[in-house]
Amino acid sequence: MSRVLAVAAVFTTLVTAACGQNARAGDDASIDPKWTRMPEVTSVSEFPVDPTLTEALAQQKAVDLLSEALGASPHELSLVLGDQWNGDPLDPRLVGACIFGSDNPDDPQRLLIDYLVVGQTRPPTDYLVDFARGWSELGWEVRTNPANRAIIQAISPDHFMLTASVATNGDTAFTIASQCFPGTNRNGAPPLPETIPHP
């Protein structure tokens, strides 16, 4: 499902530099002094935990950012909650740990929300260029991967990560991941809007 792609993509972004440096250093970093052993990656986010963020605030901010991103996208598009993506079941809302392998609810958490993109009048992958241009104009940091042209990401100034991904069957999803917040700030949130229309 799209949130799996988002997590995998951000993990790749985080560890690529570290792996590239460590691969040549091996077990003995002194082999070549220009290769420095990097710390182990343990977090799904490259940004610090926001102690003021709660689950409810994260959801409201995520919905606002989705609307903002949609407004910078072609006018024919809108977002809807769905229960399938690429033929697989899709749970549109998930709160998960920010620490790899953690099942401790007191550890930092982040919220992930999936919406399906509807209204396309062109091949779905054609829109990725439009998303990248529009989100860049918002001042977001856009990231692409030449090895996978079916996904783009953007980081908002407040450290929320938006991923647009196109499945093999043409399904397109926006997945937004919040900045991490303290596990003690999980306080629930109201139901998500069923649709987010183009502003």
N, CA, C and O of each residue as an XYZ file, in Angstrom:
796
protein
N       0.843     -1.180      0.000
C       0.000      0.000      0.000
C       0.880      1.233      0.000
O       2.086      1.117      0.219
N       0.316      2.418     -0.240
C       1.131      3.587     -0.485
C       1.959      3.988      0.723
O       3.071      4.486      0.550
N       1.466      3.791      1.933
C       2.258      4.194      3.100
C       3.509      3.331      3.215
O       4.538      3.798      3.703
N       3.432      2.056      2.766
C       4.628      1.224      2.779
C       5.683      1.809      1.845
O       6.869      1.840      2.173
N       5.239      2.271      0.681
C       6.169      2.889     -0.246
C       6.780      4.141      0.355
O       7.969      4.408      0.180
N       5.965      4.903      1.058
C       6.475      6.134      1.659
C       7.542      5.845      2.694
O       8.589      6.492      2.707
N       7.289      4.885      3.556
C       8.262      4.545      4.587
C       9.536      4.014      3.952
O      10.637      4.392      4.352
N       9.391      3.137      2.959
C      10.571      2.581      2.304
C      11.370      3.672      1.615
O      12.600      3.662      1.641
N      10.671      4.610      1.001
C      11.368      5.671      0.281
C      12.133      6.580      1.223
O      13.280      6.933      0.947
N      11.522      6.961      2.320
C      12.233      7.839      3.247
C      13.379      7.101      3.902
O      14.416      7.702      4.187
N      13.216      5.808      4.148
C      14.321      5.026      4.701
C      15.491      5.022      3.740
O      16.642      5.189      4.143
N      15.185      4.829      2.457
C      16.247      4.848      1.449
C      16.956      6.193      1.435
O      18.182      6.252      1.335
N      16.179      7.287      1.538
C      16.764      8.618      1.539
C      17.717      8.788      2.712
O      18.787      9.382      2.577
N      17.320      8.267      3.853
C      18.114      8.453      5.060
C      19.412      7.659      5.039
O      20.457      8.157      5.456
N      19.346      6.418      4.552
C      20.501      5.546      4.728
C      21.455      5.536      3.548
O      22.564      5.016      3.666
N      21.054      6.102      2.404
C      21.912      6.012      1.228
C      23.292      6.604      1.490
O      24.309      5.992      1.164
N      23.322      7.795      2.079
C      24.620      8.433      2.322
C      25.457      7.608      3.283
O      26.655      7.422      3.075
N      24.819      7.112      4.339
C      25.567      6.343      5.335
C      26.109      5.056      4.737
O      27.261      4.693      4.970
N      25.278      4.368      3.967
C      25.728      3.110      3.372
C      26.858      3.362      2.388
O      27.809      2.585      2.314
N      26.754      4.442      1.639
C      27.790      4.732      0.662
C      29.130      4.962      1.320
O      30.168      4.585      0.777
N      29.115      5.578      2.485
C      30.373      5.835      3.158
C      30.885      4.596      3.867
O      32.089      4.342      3.872
N      29.996      3.824      4.462
C      30.428      2.679      5.249
C      30.878      1.507      4.388
O      31.682      0.687      4.830
N      30.372      1.421      3.172
C      30.633      0.239      2.364
C      32.126      0.055      2.115
O      32.631     -1.067      2.113
N      32.818      1.158      1.907
C      34.245      1.038      1.612
C      35.085      0.995      2.872
O      36.231      0.547      2.845
N      34.508      1.467      3.996
C      35.274      1.464      5.227
C      35.340      0.074      5.835
O      36.329     -0.275      6.479
N      34.281     -0.734      5.633
C      34.235     -2.074      6.199
C      34.269     -2.020      7.706
O      33.727     -1.091      8.304
N      34.902     -3.009      8.338
C      34.961     -3.063      9.788
C      36.028     -2.138     10.353
O      36.026     -1.840     11.547
N      36.932     -1.686      9.504
C      38.034     -0.864      9.995
C      38.029      0.454      9.236
O      38.514      0.538      8.108
N      37.472      1.487      9.874
C      37.343      2.781      9.216
C      38.699      3.418      8.938
O      38.774      4.404      8.206
N      39.775      2.870      9.510
C      41.087      3.458      9.301
C      41.687      3.080      7.950
O      42.733      3.607      7.570
N      41.039      2.177      7.226
C      41.550      1.773      5.914
C      41.698      2.992      5.016
O      42.699      3.128      4.313
N      40.737      3.852      5.034
C      40.773      5.066      4.237
C      40.190      6.172      5.093
O      38.988      6.154      5.359
N      40.977      7.125      5.533
C      40.485      8.121      6.491
C      39.382      9.015      5.965
O      38.703      9.668      6.757
N      39.177      9.069      4.647
C      38.112      9.940      4.149
C      36.730      9.292      4.281
O      35.711      9.955      4.085
N      36.698      7.999      4.612
C      35.419      7.320      4.832
C      35.182      7.233      6.334
O      35.972      6.637      7.066
N      34.111      7.821      6.772
C      33.818      7.925      8.197
C      32.623      7.058      8.544
O      31.599      7.098      7.862
N      32.752      6.277      9.600
C      31.637      5.443     10.036
C      30.486      6.332     10.495
O      30.679      7.236     11.308
N      29.301      6.076      9.977
C      28.130      6.878     10.305
C      27.318      6.189     11.392
O      27.369      4.967     11.527
N      26.561      6.978     12.176
C      25.734      6.359     13.208
C      24.632      5.505     12.606
O      24.173      5.761     11.494
N      24.212      4.492     13.345
C      23.141      3.617     12.893
C      21.841      4.400     12.774
O      21.506      5.194     13.653
N      21.106      4.175     11.679
C      19.814      4.829     11.489
C      18.764      4.067     12.290
O      18.547      2.875     12.069
N      18.118      4.760     13.215
C      17.104      4.107     14.045
C      15.737      4.756     13.914
O      14.753      4.213     14.416
N      15.650      5.898     13.257
C      14.392      6.629     13.168
C      13.906      6.672     11.731
O      14.707      6.705     10.797
N      12.589      6.672     11.556
C      12.013      6.784     10.220
C      11.986      8.228      9.751
O      11.637      8.492      8.600
N      12.343      9.159     10.606
C      12.323     10.575     10.247
C      13.708     11.176     10.426
O      14.441     10.814     11.347
N      14.055     12.089      9.545
C      15.327     12.788      9.664
C      15.208     14.052     10.499
O      16.193     14.768     10.682
N      14.013     14.335     11.009
C      13.766     15.550     11.765
C      13.501     15.225     13.232
O      13.059     14.119     13.544
N      13.761     16.161     14.132
C      13.558     15.888     15.557
C      12.077     15.781     15.916
O      11.209     16.246     15.178
N      11.813     15.169     17.047
C      10.449     15.070     17.565
C       9.960     16.468     17.935
O      10.695     17.253     18.534
N       8.720     16.769     17.575
C       8.104     18.049     17.939
C       7.312     17.848     19.221
O       6.247     17.233     19.178
N       7.789     18.340     20.362
C       7.100     18.077     21.628
C       5.744     18.757     21.745
O       4.944     18.392     22.606
N       5.472     19.754     20.882
C       4.195     20.472     20.955
C       3.115     19.835     20.080
O       1.945     20.206     20.171
N       3.503     18.880     19.232
C       2.564     18.286     18.283
C       1.801     17.152     18.939
O       2.395     16.320     19.625
N       0.490     17.109     18.738
C      -0.349     16.018     19.211
C      -0.925     15.287     18.008
O      -0.820     15.758     16.876
N      -1.534     14.132     18.261
C      -2.141     13.370     17.172
C      -3.213     14.191     16.454
O      -3.275     14.201     15.225
N      -4.058     14.881     17.228
C      -5.131     15.670     16.625
C      -4.571     16.838     15.816
O      -5.045     17.119     14.715
N      -3.559     17.520     16.364
C      -2.955     18.627     15.621
C      -2.252     18.124     14.369
O      -2.292     18.778     13.327
N      -1.608     16.961     14.465
C      -0.932     16.389     13.301
C      -1.933     16.093     12.194
O      -1.660     16.339     11.019
N      -3.098     15.561     12.572
C      -4.104     15.251     11.550
C      -4.628     16.521     10.894
O      -4.766     16.573      9.672
N      -4.921     17.549     11.691
C      -5.451     18.778     11.109
C      -4.433     19.421     10.186
O      -4.775     19.900      9.105
N      -3.170     19.427     10.621
C      -2.120     20.009      9.794
C      -1.941     19.190      8.513
O      -1.734     19.755      7.439
N      -2.022     17.861      8.626
C      -1.870     17.006      7.452
C      -2.965     17.282      6.429
O      -2.685     17.388      5.235
N      -4.208     17.399      6.886
C      -5.321     17.674      5.971
C      -5.140     19.047      5.324
O      -5.394     19.211      4.130
N      -4.699     20.035      6.112
C      -4.472     21.371      5.554
C      -3.375     21.338      4.486
O      -3.490     21.986      3.445
N      -2.313     20.577      4.755
C      -1.218     20.493      3.786
C      -1.630     19.731      2.532
O      -1.197     20.069      1.431
N      -2.463     18.705      2.690
C      -2.977     17.991      1.518
C      -3.791     18.937      0.633
O      -3.672     18.911     -0.592
N      -4.614     19.770      1.264
C      -5.402     20.738      0.500
C      -4.495     21.749     -0.192
O      -4.741     22.135     -1.334
N      -3.453     22.171      0.502
C      -2.504     23.118     -0.088
C      -1.779     22.487     -1.274
O      -1.616     23.118     -2.318
N      -1.346     21.239     -1.105
C      -0.665     20.542     -2.194
C      -1.595     20.327     -3.380
O      -1.186     20.451     -4.534
N      -2.849     20.003     -3.085
C      -3.826     19.813     -4.159
C      -4.058     21.121     -4.906
O      -4.212     21.126     -6.127
N      -4.083     22.235     -4.164
C      -4.281     23.528     -4.799
C      -3.151     23.902     -5.740
O      -3.344     24.701     -6.657
N      -1.964     23.329     -5.521
C      -0.825     23.586     -6.397
C      -0.716     22.533     -7.501
O       0.277     22.484     -8.227
N      -1.742     21.696     -7.620
C      -1.791     20.623     -8.614
C      -2.868     20.951     -9.640
O      -3.672     21.852     -9.404
N      -2.911     20.250    -10.773
C      -3.912     20.535    -11.802
C      -5.334     20.556    -11.248
O      -5.693     19.763    -10.377
N      -6.133     21.484    -11.776
C      -7.451     21.796    -11.192
C      -8.451     20.655    -11.285
O      -9.421     20.634    -10.527
N      -8.243     19.697    -12.200
C      -9.227     18.619    -12.362
C      -9.131     17.558    -11.270
O      -9.979     16.669    -11.198
N      -8.123     17.641    -10.431
C      -7.887     16.589     -9.448
C      -8.564     16.881     -8.111
O      -8.748     18.036     -7.727
N      -8.923     15.819     -7.421
C      -9.391     15.911     -6.037
C      -8.938     14.649     -5.315
O      -8.410     13.724     -5.932
N      -9.148     14.622     -4.005
C      -8.700     13.503     -3.178
C      -9.891     12.854     -2.501
O     -10.813     13.536     -2.052
N      -9.866     11.517     -2.429
C     -10.932     10.769     -1.752
C     -10.299      9.677     -0.893
O      -9.249      9.132     -1.232
N     -10.954      9.370      0.215
C     -10.541      8.211      0.990
C     -10.910      6.954      0.222
O     -11.972      6.903     -0.398
N     -10.069      5.956      0.251
C     -10.358      4.697     -0.426
C      -9.973      3.534      0.437
O      -9.249      3.692      1.420
N     -10.459      2.342      0.074
C     -10.120      1.146      0.849
C      -9.246      0.177      0.066
O      -8.941     -0.916      0.544
N      -8.836      0.583     -1.160
C      -7.936     -0.267     -1.955
C      -6.966      0.608     -2.728
O      -7.298      1.711     -3.161
N      -5.753      0.083     -2.888
C      -4.732      0.730     -3.725
C      -3.968     -0.374     -4.419
O      -3.380     -1.242     -3.775
N      -3.984     -0.332     -5.740
C      -3.322     -1.350     -6.554
C      -3.869     -2.753     -6.259
O      -3.136     -3.739     -6.331
N      -5.150     -2.827     -5.929
C      -5.791     -4.109     -5.650
C      -5.586     -4.639     -4.253
O      -6.102     -5.704     -3.915
N      -4.839     -3.915     -3.428
C      -4.583     -4.350     -2.052
C      -5.420     -3.534     -1.079
O      -5.746     -2.379     -1.357
N      -5.775     -4.127      0.068
C      -6.518     -3.362      1.074
C      -5.704     -2.144      1.532
O      -4.481     -2.205      1.653
N      -6.398     -1.065      1.776
C      -5.755      0.179      2.174
C      -6.446      0.724      3.413
O      -7.645      1.000      3.393
N      -5.691      0.879      4.484
C      -6.183      1.546      5.682
C      -5.713      2.989      5.578
O      -4.510      3.238      5.653
N      -6.620      3.952      5.408
C      -6.178      5.303      5.074
C      -5.515      6.073      6.212
O      -4.983      7.161      5.992
N      -5.541      5.521      7.426
C      -4.973      6.268      8.555
C      -4.220      5.314      9.472
O      -4.741      4.264      9.851
N      -2.985      5.684      9.830
C      -2.164      4.838     10.679
C      -1.303      5.711     11.576
O      -0.723      6.695     11.116
N      -1.215      5.355     12.858
C      -0.248      5.958     13.757
C       0.783      4.881     14.059
O       0.441      3.789     14.514
N       2.047      5.198     13.803
C       3.101      4.204     13.980
C       4.327      4.807     14.626
O       4.509      6.024     14.644
N       5.168      3.930     15.159
C       6.366      4.370     15.875
C       7.366      5.007     14.921
O       7.483      4.610     13.762
N       8.075      5.990     15.425
C       9.142      6.638     14.657
C      10.471      5.917     14.800
O      11.437      6.261     14.119
N      10.533      4.929     15.671
C      11.763      4.172     15.895
C      11.589      2.795     15.270
O      10.621      2.094     15.568
N      12.515      2.406     14.409
C      12.411      1.127     13.729
C      12.288     -0.014     14.745
O      13.065     -0.098     15.696
N      11.301     -0.889     14.528
C      11.143     -2.080     15.343
C      10.508     -1.848     16.698
O      10.383     -2.789     17.482
N      10.103     -0.618     16.998
C       9.541     -0.334     18.322
C       8.050     -0.632     18.361
O       7.314     -0.301     17.432
N       7.608     -1.269     19.461
C       6.178     -1.424     19.708
C       5.800     -0.780     21.041
O       4.754     -1.084     21.614
N       6.658      0.105     21.522
C       6.407      0.816     22.778
C       5.557      2.044     22.489
O       6.020      2.947     21.792
N       4.329      2.111     22.997
C       3.456      3.248     22.682
C       3.954      4.575     23.243
O       3.484      5.636     22.834
N       4.913      4.522     24.185
C       5.460      5.761     24.730
C       6.577      6.345     23.873
O       6.976      7.493     24.071
N       7.082      5.561     22.922
C       8.097      6.078     22.015
C       7.467      7.095     21.065
O       6.248      7.092     20.894
N       8.268      7.967     20.444
C       7.709      8.933     19.489
C       6.904      8.238     18.387
O       7.249      7.145     17.938
N       5.845      8.887     17.972
C       4.930      8.347     16.973
C       4.790      9.341     15.824
O       5.126     10.518     15.951
N       4.283      8.836     14.699
C       3.897      9.745     13.622
C       2.633      9.236     12.964
O       2.319      8.047     13.008
N       1.924     10.153     12.361
C       0.658      9.865     11.702
C       0.873      9.788     10.202
O       1.527     10.651      9.617
N       0.317      8.746      9.575
C       0.349      8.604      8.116
C      -1.079      8.535      7.603
O      -1.909      7.803      8.140
N      -1.353      9.303      6.565
C      -2.697      9.372      5.985
C      -2.587      9.180      4.482
O      -1.743      9.789      3.825
N      -3.455      8.320      3.943
C      -3.505      8.058      2.507
C      -4.803      8.569      1.909
O      -5.882      8.318      2.447
N      -4.702      9.282      0.802
C      -5.861      9.640     -0.014
C      -5.583      9.212     -1.450
O      -4.445      9.273     -1.915
N      -6.625      8.781     -2.143
C      -6.514      8.465     -3.562
C      -6.768      9.720     -4.389
O      -7.622     10.539     -4.051
N      -6.017      9.858     -5.470
C      -6.178     10.982     -6.389
C      -7.168     10.572     -7.471
O      -7.010      9.519     -8.090
N      -8.177     11.384     -7.700
C      -9.178     11.081     -8.729
C      -9.340     12.285     -9.650
O      -8.970     13.409     -9.310
N      -9.910     12.014    -10.840
C     -10.186     13.083    -11.794
C      -9.167     13.223    -12.901
O      -9.239     14.155    -13.702
N      -8.201     12.291    -12.955
C      -7.163     12.411    -13.979
C      -7.758     12.325    -15.382
O      -8.654     11.521    -15.642
N      -7.252     13.155    -16.270
C      -7.638     13.110    -17.677
C      -6.457     12.744    -18.572
O      -6.580     12.706    -19.796
N      -5.309     12.474    -17.945
C      -4.096     12.076    -18.646
C      -3.529     10.848    -17.957
O      -4.002     10.490    -16.879
N      -2.539     10.194    -18.532
C      -1.910      9.073    -17.828
C      -1.424      9.514    -16.445
O      -0.829     10.584    -16.314
N      -1.671      8.702    -15.417
C      -1.349      9.126    -14.049
C       0.087      9.580    -13.839
O       0.327     10.542    -13.110
N       1.056      8.900    -14.470
C       2.449      9.290    -14.241
C       2.769     10.669    -14.822
O       3.732     11.311    -14.401
N       1.962     11.127    -15.791
C       2.194     12.458    -16.358
C       2.037     13.550    -15.305
O       2.646     14.615    -15.408
N       1.220     13.279    -14.299
C       0.938     14.304    -13.288
C       2.095     14.505    -12.314
O       2.150     15.532    -11.638
N       3.013     13.554    -12.227
C       4.086     13.689    -11.258
C       4.937     14.933    -11.529
O       5.410     15.580    -10.594
N       5.126     15.259    -12.789
C       5.864     16.474    -13.139
C       5.113     17.694    -12.640
O       5.722     18.627    -12.117
N       3.785     17.697    -12.798
C       2.977     18.815    -12.322
C       3.062     18.943    -10.801
O       3.174     20.045    -10.265
N       3.008     17.786    -10.109
C       3.109     17.826     -8.652
C       4.446     18.425     -8.232
O       4.502     19.298     -7.365
N       5.515     17.950     -8.850
C       6.845     18.421     -8.474
C       6.976     19.931     -8.680
O       7.525     20.637     -7.834
N       6.470     20.410     -9.799
C       6.568     21.845    -10.076
C       5.713     22.651     -9.089
O       6.172     23.647     -8.530
N       4.480     22.215     -8.885
C       3.575     22.949     -8.006
C       4.052     22.964     -6.570
O       3.996     23.998     -5.904
N       4.523     21.815     -6.087
C       4.956     21.740     -4.688
C       6.249     22.510     -4.483
O       6.473     23.067     -3.408
N       7.100     22.549     -5.498
C       8.313     23.349     -5.406
C       7.966     24.827     -5.308
O       8.605     25.576     -4.569
N       6.953     25.242     -6.055
C       6.526     26.645     -6.004
C       5.943     27.015     -4.649
O       5.920     28.192     -4.289
N       5.471     26.023     -3.890
C       4.998     26.281     -2.531
C       6.165     26.489     -1.557
O       5.958     26.887     -0.411
N       7.371     26.221     -2.014
C       8.527     26.320     -1.139
C       8.885     25.017     -0.464
O       9.700     24.997      0.458
N       8.270     23.901     -0.924
C       8.571     22.598     -0.353
C       9.803     22.019     -1.051
O      10.067     22.312     -2.217
N      10.540     21.206     -0.325
C      11.708     20.523     -0.895
C      11.241     19.268     -1.619
O      10.763     18.326     -0.987
N      11.376     19.251     -2.931
C      10.920     18.123     -3.748
C      12.067     17.157     -3.963
O      13.187     17.562     -4.275
N      11.777     15.863     -3.793
C      12.782     14.816     -3.961
C      12.278     13.803     -4.984
O      11.132     13.358     -4.917
N      13.127     13.450     -5.912
C      12.790     12.433     -6.901
C      13.867     11.361     -6.883
O      14.977     11.574     -6.395
N      13.510     10.204     -7.427
C      14.442      9.088     -7.509
C      14.463      8.609     -8.953
O      13.483      8.020     -9.410
N      15.545      8.841     -9.683
C      15.589      8.428    -11.088
C      15.354      6.938    -11.284
O      14.945      6.514    -12.365
N      15.607      6.138    -10.252
C      15.415      4.696    -10.366
C      13.948      4.304    -10.224
O      13.583      3.175    -10.552
N      13.107      5.205     -9.747
C      11.685      4.908     -9.592
C      10.899      6.160     -9.928
O      10.680      7.020     -9.075
N      10.480      6.251    -11.173
C       9.799      7.451    -11.650
C       8.305      7.448    -11.335
O       7.573      8.323    -11.797
N       7.852      6.472    -10.554
C       6.440      6.421    -10.164
C       6.209      7.036     -8.793
O       5.096      6.973     -8.271
N       7.237      7.626     -8.203
C       7.122      8.219     -6.867
C       7.868      9.546     -6.839
O       8.973      9.659     -7.368
N       7.251     10.551     -6.215
C       7.969     11.764     -5.855
C       7.609     12.100     -4.418
O       6.560     11.700     -3.913
N       8.501     12.844     -3.767
C       8.258     13.269     -2.393
C       8.502     14.752     -2.259
O       9.243     15.353     -3.037
N       7.862     15.336     -1.252
C       8.103     16.738     -0.926
C       8.057     16.890      0.584
O       7.238     16.268      1.260
N       8.939     17.719      1.098
C       8.996     18.007      2.521
C       8.502     19.430      2.726
O       9.046     20.368      2.144
N       7.471     19.594      3.552
C       6.947     20.925      3.841
C       7.885     21.642      4.807
O       8.712     20.992      5.447
N       7.778     22.958      4.928
C       8.649     23.678      5.862
C       8.498     23.228      7.312
O       9.423     23.390      8.108
N       7.338     22.661      7.664
C       7.149     22.171      9.034
C       7.391     20.676      9.147
O       6.913     20.039     10.086
N       8.134     20.107      8.194
C       8.685     18.754      8.275
C       7.639     17.646      8.144
O       7.818     16.558      8.691
N       6.559     17.912      7.429
C       5.647     16.849      7.019
C       6.117     16.365      5.651
O       6.558     17.164      4.825
N       6.023     15.057      5.412
C       6.498     14.487      4.154
C       5.308     14.004      3.329
O       4.518     13.182      3.794
N       5.185     14.512      2.113
C       4.125     14.114      1.194
C       4.726     13.273      0.078
O       5.712     13.664     -0.546
N       4.125     12.120     -0.164
C       4.564     11.231     -1.237
C       3.416     11.037     -2.219
O       2.300     10.716     -1.812
N       3.678     11.227     -3.490
C       2.734     10.869     -4.549
C       3.277      9.619     -5.220
O       4.421      9.594     -5.675
N       2.450      8.582     -5.279
C       2.898      7.321     -5.862
C       1.841      6.795     -6.822
O       0.641      6.879     -6.561
N       2.311      6.253     -7.934
C       1.440      5.685     -8.963
C       1.665      4.185     -9.008
O       2.792      3.725     -9.198
N       0.587      3.417     -8.833
C       0.676      1.961     -8.832
C       0.696      1.428    -10.258
O       0.449      2.156    -11.220
N       0.994      0.146    -10.366
C       1.053     -0.469    -11.690
C      -0.308     -0.465    -12.388
O      -0.376     -0.484    -13.617
N      -1.397     -0.439    -11.602
C      -2.724     -0.415    -12.223
C      -3.219      1.006    -12.466
O      -4.350      1.198    -12.912
N      -2.387      2.000    -12.179
C      -2.758      3.391    -12.416
C      -3.285      4.115    -11.192
O      -3.416      5.339    -11.215
N      -3.593      3.391    -10.119
C      -4.032      4.072     -8.894
C      -2.954      5.053     -8.446
O      -1.764      4.736     -8.450
N      -3.389      6.240     -8.063
C      -2.466      7.258     -7.573
C      -2.867      7.641     -6.159
O      -4.048      7.837     -5.874
N      -1.886      7.748     -5.278
C      -2.161      8.087     -3.890
C      -1.263      9.213     -3.437
O      -0.107      9.318     -3.846
N      -1.820     10.055     -2.582
C      -1.041     10.995     -1.795
C      -0.939     10.403     -0.394
O      -1.959     10.114      0.231
N       0.266     10.221      0.098
C       0.504      9.772      1.466
C       1.242     10.868      2.190
O       2.309     11.299      1.753
N       0.681     11.325      3.298
C       1.357     12.350      4.077
C       1.730     11.784      5.434
O       0.918     11.144      6.103
N       2.958     12.027      5.826
C       3.476     11.566      7.111
C       3.818     12.787      7.948
O       4.509     13.698      7.492
N       3.327     12.791      9.166
C       3.570     13.931     10.036
C       4.981     13.908     10.581
O       5.684     12.902     10.482
N       5.385     15.017     11.152
C       6.587     15.026     11.965
C       6.308     14.146     13.184
O       5.154     13.994     13.584
N       7.334     13.577     13.767
C       7.147     12.727     14.941
C       6.724     13.557     16.144
O       7.145     14.700     16.320
N       5.873     12.942     16.971
C       5.414     13.602     18.191
C       5.532     12.626     19.355
O       5.583     11.417     19.129
N       5.576     13.111     20.584
C       5.719     12.205     21.724
C       4.577     11.196     21.798
O       3.423     11.524     21.525
N       4.918      9.970     22.171
C       3.875      8.953     22.292
C       2.801      9.334     23.292
O       1.653      8.908     23.166
N       3.163     10.123     24.274
C       2.183     10.571     25.274
C       1.198     11.573     24.699
O       0.205     11.904     25.349
N       1.458     12.069     23.473
C       0.558     13.038     22.843
C      -0.449     12.368     21.909
O      -1.129     13.050     21.143
N      -0.549     11.051     21.967
C      -1.603     10.367     21.217
C      -2.924     10.622     21.933
O      -3.152     10.130     23.038
N      -3.777     11.388     21.294
C      -5.028     11.764     21.938
C      -6.232     11.582     21.033
O      -7.300     12.138     21.292
N      -6.060     10.796     19.960
C      -7.174     10.581     19.047
C      -7.403     11.791     18.168
O      -6.775     12.836     18.340
N      -8.315     11.632     17.222
C      -8.635     12.721     16.293
C     -10.000     12.439     15.688
O     -10.437     11.288     15.662
N     -10.678     13.468     15.204
C     -11.980     13.250     14.565
C     -11.831     12.491     13.257
O     -10.718     12.362     12.747
N     -12.933     11.984     12.700
C     -12.853     11.273     11.414
C     -12.262     12.167     10.319
O     -12.472     13.379     10.302
N     -11.533     11.545      9.426
C     -10.990     12.277      8.286
C     -12.115     12.676      7.331
O     -13.114     11.964      7.231
N     -11.972     13.804      6.627
C     -12.958     14.116      5.586
C     -12.937     13.075      4.479
O     -11.869     12.624      4.065
N     -14.098     12.697      4.006
C     -14.165     11.672      2.957
C     -13.543     12.164      1.655
O     -12.971     11.374      0.903
N     -13.649     13.457      1.386
C     -13.068     14.032      0.174
C     -12.357     15.332      0.524
O     -12.710     16.020      1.481
N     -11.360     15.642     -0.269
C     -10.703     16.944     -0.223
C     -10.808     17.510     -1.631
O     -10.068     17.090     -2.521
N     -11.714     18.454     -1.844
C     -11.879     18.982     -3.196
C     -10.762     19.949     -3.560
O     -10.077     20.491     -2.693
N     -10.597     20.148     -4.853
C      -9.603     21.120     -5.286
C     -10.019     22.509     -4.783
O     -11.158     22.924     -5.000
N      -9.119     23.222     -4.121
C      -9.482     24.536     -3.555
C      -9.925     25.533     -4.631
O     -10.261     26.675     -4.314
